[in-house]
Amino acid sequence: MAGPLTVDVVAPDRVLWSGTAERLIAPTVEGEIGLLTGHEPVLSVLRTGTVRVRGGADGDAEFAIDGGFVSFDRDVVTVVVEPAAPAGEAGETAAH
C-alpha cells in the first residue's frame, strides 16, 4: 500500500498548512483536480475556488483562494496560493 501525500500549502508570506494527507483537491484553470499517491507529476495553474486537503493524520483543511499553482511529484504536493481573505484571516476553514 502506498504511503500518504506530503502536502505544503503556502502563501507568499507564510505556510498555511503542512502535513500528510490521503488526497488533495484543487480548482485548476482546466477543471478540478484530485491528487492521490502515485499520481503522474503535475504542474497546474489554480483559479479562484477552494483547495481541500483530506484524510491525513494532521486533519482536514480547506483554503479559499484567488489563484496560484500546484506542483505534484513523487507524492509531494506543493500548493502556492493567493489567499482570498485579507491577511490575518487566510481564507482557511477547518473541516470536521
Secondary structure, DSSP 8 states (H G I E B T S, - for coil): ----EEEEEEETTEEEEEEEESEEEEEETTEEEEEETT---EEEEE-SEEEEEES-TT--EEEEEEEEEEEEETTEEEEEEEESS-TTTTTEE---
